[in-house]
Amino acid sequence: MDHTAPAATVTMSRSLFVFSVLYGGMVCIAGVLGVKQVALGPLAVEAGIFAFLLLVAMSSAIAELHGQKTATTLVRLGFVPLIVSAVLIQLVLALPHDPGMYPPAIDAFPVVVGQGARMMIAGLISYGISQTLNVLIFAKLSRPVGGGEGKLVWLRGMIASIISQIIDTLLFITISFLGERPILALMEGQMLTKVVLSIVLVPALITFFVRLGRRLDRV
């Protein structure tokens, strides 16, 4: 007679599953979008900021819905698609192109997806620290600012985003360009733009994700 105990079934909430899939996709696409510099009136920033603000809003929403530990774990798991995509990009760049490939794309492809080792390292470090910091600040602000779970989530998310994006800019630009070009003006412009976008976009984004998560989990 078999007395082996049945294996425990691990279930994941719908919101955590959906956000995890979307989070992994945004981690991968952020670096590609960052190749383009966009002008927003007088402000200029790399387009990858839009994907990163989605990451910030999602990680904060997950912290609100499922706790700081779960959100921090998701941030750490984000290194997996980030590193795998970077390795695949380098592999594809190293392979010879098809002679029949569209000629302008031959020269454009390495420019669009290629990054130097220094910038790749900068991206990994700035991502890990800034996203972990975002979750930590959001969670710590829960009581003193929000007065309890579920209150002023937009304000907590905005404050956490502003601080984490400032740190992200400091780390990425310093590691990427220190000693190669003047960085203060570049840093100031990037910080200003990211702060403005955090104020304008993050409150709506995090409110949307929290409401969406709660609805998904009620289904």
Disulfide bonds with the S-S distance in Angstrom:
none
